[in-house]
């Protein structure tokens, strides 16, 4: 008898599921207009070592910490986006806000980002606790 052709009496072992890193970051893509994208690119090269993602993340965090009211803004997909990388706790905060507003996490993050961006460009509390200037 050929052992390859005979059925195996061994039980099939299920592969172990991969563990998720505890410090994993969630990536949120926020659509922006072309002028905003150009400003973010310029300022990220000047003060943030070329990382538009780091600058976008700081704007979003500023909005969560410093801005209390997020008025309605129109949400449309655009050709330009800003990536924001946030930890699980911040992602949950944005998710809770999305539940309250009955929208997606991406729309909620867009709303927070737009209001925080407006506050920083108007000079209201220019970045508070953020050491690097934006404009």
Residue pairs with C-beta under 8 A, 6 or more apart in sequence:
23 87
24 88
25 85
25 86
25 87
26 85
26 86
26 87
26 88
26 91
27 83
27 84
27 85
28 60
28 83
28 84
28 85
28 86
28 91
28 94
28 105
28 106
28 109
29 81
29 82
29 83
29 84
29 106
30 56
30 60
30 81
30 82
30 83
30 84
30 106
30 109
30 110
30 113
31 75
31 76
31 77
31 78
31 80
31 81
31 110
32 40
32 78
32 80
32 81
32 82
33 78
33 80
34 79
34 80
36 80
36 117
37 80
37 82
39 135
40 52
40 55
40 56
40 82
41 52
43 55
43 134
43 135
44 50
44 51
44 52
44 54
44 55
47 55
47 132
47 133
47 134
48 54
48 55
48 58
48 132
52 82
52 83
53 82
53 83
53 84
53 85
55 134
56 82
56 83
56 84
56 113
57 83
57 84
57 85
57 86
58 127
58 130
59 82
59 84
59 113
59 116
59 117
59 120
59 134
60 84
60 86
60 109
60 112
60 113
60 116
61 86
61 90
62 116
62 119
62 120
62 127
62 128
62 130
63 70
63 112
63 113
63 115
63 116
63 117
63 119
64 90
64 93
64 94
64 112
64 116
65 128
65 129
66 116
66 119
66 125
66 128
67 112
67 115
67 116
67 119
69 115
70 97
70 111
70 112
70 115
71 115
72 111
73 110
73 111
73 114
73 115
75 107
75 110
75 111
82 113
84 109
84 113
86 94
91 105
94 105
94 108
94 109
94 112
95 105
95 108
97 108
97 112
98 104
98 105
98 107
98 108
101 107
101 108
101 111
103 111
119 125
120 126
120 127
120 134
120 135
121 135
126 133
126 134
126 135
127 133
127 134
